[in-house]
Amino acid sequence: MGRTAHGLGAGEALRGTGASRSSAQRTAVPEETPSETTRRLRPVPAEPVADRDSGPDPAFSWSAPVVPGDGRPRVSFGRPEGYDGLARPRPLGGRLRPQALAAAVCLVLGVGLLTGAVTGSWLAGDSGDGGARSAFTEAGDLWHNVPVDQLFPPTVRGQGAGPGGADRTWTRVAVAPDGDCAEAFDRLLTKVLDPVGCRRLLRATYTDATRSHVTTVGMLFTKADTAAMTSLAKRFEKEGLAGRDDLMPLPYAAKDTVAAGFGAPQRAAWTVSVLTDAPVVVYAVSGWADARPVDDPEPAEEAMESGATSAPAQAGLGHEAKGLADRVERALRKNVGQATEHPS
């Protein structure tokens, strides 16, 4: 009994000594203080089974592999919140979401593009309606930029342009030299056109397929801007100037042609169109090719009315003047479109 008791006492003493040594080892490990940084690594002592069962210390990361040779575990810590993936400092207050970042970049780019466009427009002297002003300016230069055959084609086809929707074909017989407006209009019409000025006057005379009618079509290129052309157009409409026989344009009679006898007394029907999208006045005047005088000329619009019984209306001279003027005006607009789409 004595030996047993003595043995138990010695075993208990040994176990007590081991427990004390383990406790001393744990106590010898310096505890973490607030002044330490996460870069300091400390050895982690072996824990009793009872301590390991309680789970790992949440202050450490156990994902680091053990380095062979020394038998000691290594500890790794999470990346500090103040650095990004390239170890560059970043604010600790919060992270910018990718959507917010993309929106901010788009906003900056959009503002930059808008600012650049406004600056470029300002430097170019463009106030936003430059396209319209450019077309207007281009139209004013067509008299010397476009070949005569494009402004006054040798042959003009007028599908449905005759009485009752009949087709018409006109052949050019003469082109007047371009010049100013001196003696090109009667005195009263010259006075009406004075506010827009005369930059250049182009004229050509055509005959129909039967060579029984002659028609002079002209384009007066003015010096006016859009406002002045609009004002003149409103005056023509308000005062009915296009229908007054004392404001008829003069024809162009060319020697040795079917239009040789086409003078002021032979004018039978006419039309005048003041354009507002170009500094141009387009007009046409028609008559008989046999040089017969006309006592009662009639505006083309009236001569084209259904049931009109005047001599110009019965002969279709209103259709001749209006149909040819409309197609020359279309050619003018087509050339303006080509000039603005393909600037030189």
C-alpha positions in Angstrom: 0.0 0.0 0.0 2.8 2.3 0.8 4.5 1.7 -2.5 1.3 2.2 -4.4 0.6 5.4 -2.6 4.1 6.5 -3.1 3.9 5.7 -6.8 0.6 7.5 -7.2 2.0 10.5 -5.5 5.0 10.5 -7.7 2.9 10.2 -10.9 0.7 13.0 -9.7 3.8 15.0 -9.0 5.1 14.4 -12.5 1.8 15.3 -14.1 1.7 18.4 -12.0 5.1 19.3 -13.0 4.2 18.8 -16.7 1.1 20.9 -16.4 3.1 23.6 -14.7 5.8 23.6 -17.5 3.0 23.8 -20.2 1.4 26.7 -18.4 4.8 28.4 -18.1 5.4 27.9 -21.8 2.1 29.5 -22.6 2.8 32.3 -20.3 6.2 33.0 -21.8 4.6 33.8 -25.2 4.3 37.6 -25.4 0.7 38.8 -25.8 -0.4 41.0 -28.6 -0.6 44.6 -27.8 -2.3 47.5 -29.7 1.1 48.9 -30.6 2.2 45.9 -32.6 1.8 45.7 -36.4 0.4 42.9 -38.5 3.8 42.3 -40.0 5.3 40.8 -36.8 5.2 37.0 -36.8 5.3 35.1 -33.5 5.7 31.4 -33.0 2.6 29.7 -31.9 3.2 27.1 -29.2 1.6 23.7 -29.2 -1.7 23.6 -27.4 -3.1 20.8 -25.2 -5.8 18.7 -26.7 -8.4 20.3 -24.6 -7.4 23.8 -25.9 -7.4 22.6 -29.6 -10.8 21.2 -29.2 -12.1 24.6 -28.5 -11.2 25.7 -32.1 -8.5 28.0 -33.6 -7.8 31.4 -32.3 -9.7 33.8 -34.6 -6.8 36.2 -34.4 -4.7 34.0 -36.6 -4.9 32.6 -40.1 -4.0 28.9 -40.4 -4.0 28.7 -44.1 -0.2 29.3 -44.4 1.8 26.1 -45.2 4.3 24.8 -42.8 7.9 25.5 -44.0 9.8 22.1 -44.0 12.8 21.8 -41.8 12.1 23.9 -38.7 8.8 22.2 -37.8 7.3 25.6 -36.8 4.0 26.7 -38.2 3.9 30.1 -40.1 1.2 32.6 -39.7 -0.3 34.8 -42.5 -2.6 37.8 -42.1 -5.2 39.4 -44.3 -4.1 42.3 -46.6 -4.5 45.7 -44.9 -7.7 47.4 -45.9 -5.7 50.5 -47.0 -4.0 48.9 -50.1 -5.3 47.6 -53.4 -4.1 44.5 -55.4 -1.0 46.3 -56.6 -0.1 47.5 -53.1 -1.2 51.0 -53.9 -2.7 53.1 -51.1 -6.5 53.6 -51.3 -8.9 55.4 -49.0 -10.2 53.4 -46.1 -13.6 55.1 -46.0 -15.2 52.9 -48.6 -14.7 51.2 -52.0 -16.2 52.6 -55.2 -18.5 50.1 -56.8 -17.7 49.2 -60.5 -21.0 50.5 -61.7 -20.5 53.8 -60.0 -17.0 54.0 -61.5 -18.2 53.2 -65.0 -20.9 55.9 -64.7 -18.4 58.4 -63.6 -16.1 57.7 -66.5 -19.0 57.9 -69.0 -20.0 61.3 -67.5 -16.5 62.6 -67.8 -16.2 61.4 -71.4 -19.6 62.8 -72.3 -18.8 66.2 -70.9 -15.5 66.2 -72.7 -17.1 65.4 -76.1 -19.8 68.0 -75.6 -17.3 70.6 -74.6 -15.1 69.7 -77.6 -18.0 70.0 -80.0 -19.1 73.4 -78.6 -15.5 74.6 -78.8 -15.1 73.4 -82.3 -18.4 75.0 -83.4 -17.3 78.3 -81.8 -13.9 78.3 -83.4 -15.5 77.6 -86.8 -18.1 80.4 -86.3 -20.9 77.9 -86.4 -24.0 78.7 -84.4 -25.8 75.4 -85.0 -27.6 76.1 -88.3 -24.4 76.0 -90.3 -25.8 73.3 -92.6 -28.6 75.5 -93.8 -26.3 78.5 -94.2 -23.8 76.5 -96.1 -26.5 75.3 -98.6 -27.7 78.8 -99.0 -24.2 80.1 -99.7 -23.4 77.2 -102.0 -26.5 78.0 -104.1 -25.4 81.6 -104.5 -22.1 80.4 -106.0 -23.6 77.9 -108.5 -23.7 80.4 -111.4 -19.9 80.1 -111.8 -19.2 76.7 -110.1 -21.6 74.5 -112.2 -21.4 73.9 -116.0 -24.2 75.5 -118.0 -25.5 72.1 -119.2 -26.3 71.2 -115.6 -28.2 74.5 -114.9 -29.8 74.6 -118.3 -29.7 71.0 -119.7 -29.8 70.8 -123.5 -32.9 68.7 -123.3 -35.5 68.9 -120.5 -38.2 66.2 -120.1 -41.4 67.1 -118.4 -43.4 64.0 -117.5 -47.0 65.0 -117.0 -46.1 68.7 -117.4 -48.5 69.4 -120.3 -52.3 70.0 -120.3 -54.2 67.0 -119.0 -51.0 65.5 -117.7 -49.4 65.1 -121.1 -45.7 64.7 -121.3 -43.5 67.5 -122.6 -40.0 67.8 -124.0 -38.1 71.0 -124.4 -34.9 71.6 -126.4 -32.5 74.4 -125.7 -32.0 76.7 -128.6 -30.0 79.5 -127.0 -28.0 80.5 -123.9 -27.5 84.1 -123.1 -24.1 85.3 -121.8 -24.1 85.6 -118.1 -24.1 89.2 -116.9 -25.7 91.8 -114.7 -29.4 92.8 -114.7 -29.0 96.0 -116.7 -31.9 96.2 -119.2 -32.8 92.6 -118.4 -36.2 93.5 -116.8 -38.8 96.2 -117.3 -38.3 99.2 -115.1 -41.0 98.3 -112.6 -39.9 94.8 -112.1 -36.3 96.0 -111.7 -37.5 98.3 -108.9 -39.3 95.4 -107.1 -36.1 93.3 -107.2 -33.8 96.1 -106.1 -33.9 95.1 -102.4 -32.2 91.8 -103.0 -29.7 93.1 -105.6 -28.3 91.5 -108.7 -25.2 89.4 -108.5 -25.6 87.5 -111.8 -28.3 86.7 -114.3 -28.4 83.5 -116.3 -30.9 82.9 -119.1 -31.7 80.3 -121.7 -34.5 79.9 -124.3 -36.2 76.6 -125.2 -38.7 75.3 -127.7 -41.2 72.5 -127.5 -41.1 69.3 -129.5 -43.4 70.9 -132.2 -41.3 74.0 -132.4 -44.5 76.1 -132.1 -43.8 77.5 -128.7 -40.8 79.3 -127.2 -40.0 79.8 -123.5 -37.2 81.8 -121.8 -36.2 80.6 -118.4 -33.9 82.6 -116.1 -32.2 82.6 -112.8 -31.4 85.8 -111.0 -28.6 85.2 -108.4 -29.1 87.9 -105.8 -26.8 89.5 -103.2 -29.4 88.9 -100.4 -29.3 86.8 -97.3 -32.1 84.5 -96.1 -34.0 87.3 -94.3 -34.1 89.5 -97.4 -35.2 86.6 -99.6 -37.9 85.7 -97.2 -39.1 89.3 -97.0 -39.3 89.5 -100.9 -41.1 86.2 -101.1 -43.7 87.4 -98.6 -44.2 90.6 -100.5 -44.8 88.8 -103.8 -47.4 86.5 -102.0 -49.1 89.3 -100.0 -49.3 91.8 -102.9 -49.9 89.3 -105.7 -46.9 90.6 -107.6 -46.4 87.3 -109.5 -49.7 87.8 -111.2 -49.3 91.4 -112.4 -48.7 91.8 -116.1 -46.7 94.9 -115.6 -44.1 92.8 -113.7 -43.6 90.2 -116.5 -39.9 89.2 -117.1 -38.5 89.9 -120.5 -37.7 87.0 -123.0 -34.3 86.3 -124.5 -34.5 86.3 -128.3 -31.5 84.8 -130.1 -30.8 85.5 -133.7 -31.0 82.6 -136.2 -33.1 80.5 -133.9 -36.8 79.7 -133.7 -36.9 82.3 -130.9 -35.5 85.2 -133.0 -38.9 87.0 -133.0 -39.6 86.4 -129.3 -39.8 90.0 -127.9 -41.8 91.8 -125.2 -45.0 92.0 -127.3 -44.9 88.2 -127.8 -45.1 87.4 -124.1 -48.2 85.2 -123.4 -47.7 83.5 -120.0 -45.2 83.8 -117.2 -44.2 82.7 -113.7 -41.9 84.1 -111.0 -40.7 82.2 -108.0 -38.7 83.8 -105.2 -36.7 81.1 -103.3 -36.1 81.4 -99.6 -33.5 78.5 -99.2 -31.3 80.0 -101.9 -30.5 83.5 -103.1 -32.2 83.0 -106.4 -35.3 84.2 -108.3 -36.4 81.7 -110.9 -38.7 82.8 -113.7 -40.0 81.8 -117.1 -42.0 83.5 -119.9 -43.5 81.8 -122.9 -45.0 82.8 -126.3 -45.6 81.6 -129.8 -42.7 80.8 -132.1 -44.2 82.6 -135.0 -43.7 86.0 -133.3 -47.4 86.8 -133.0 -48.1 89.5 -130.4 -50.4 88.9 -127.4 -52.9 91.4 -126.2 -53.9 89.7 -123.0 -51.0 87.8 -121.4 -52.0 85.6 -118.5 -50.1 84.3 -115.4 -49.2 80.7 -115.8 -51.1 79.6 -112.7 -54.3 81.1 -114.2 -53.7 79.8 -117.6 -53.3 76.3 -116.2 -56.7 76.3 -114.4 -59.3 73.9 -115.6 -61.8 75.5 -117.9 -59.6 78.5 -118.7 -60.5 79.8 -122.2 -57.9 82.4 -122.9 -55.6 81.9 -125.9 -52.5 81.3 -123.8 -54.5 78.7 -121.8 -55.9 76.9 -124.9 -52.4 76.7 -126.3 -51.0 75.3 -123.1 -48.5 78.2 -122.8 -49.1 78.4 -119.1 -47.9 74.7 -118.8 -44.9 75.6 -120.9 -43.7 78.4 -118.6 -44.6 76.7 -115.3 -43.3 73.2 -116.3 -39.9 74.4 -117.6 -39.4 76.8 -114.6 -40.1 74.0 -112.1 -37.6 71.6 -113.7 -34.9 74.2 -113.9 -35.5 74.9 -110.2 -35.2 71.2 -109.4 -31.9 71.0 -111.2 -30.7 74.0 -109.2 -31.6 72.3 -105.9 -30.0 69.0 -107.0 -26.7 70.9 -107.7 -26.9 72.5 -104.3 -27.3 69.1 -102.7 -24.2 67.7 -104.5 -22.1 70.8 -103.6 -22.9 70.4 -99.9 -22.5 66.7 -99.8 -19.1 66.8 -101.6 -17.4 70.0 -100.6 -14.2 70.9 -102.5 
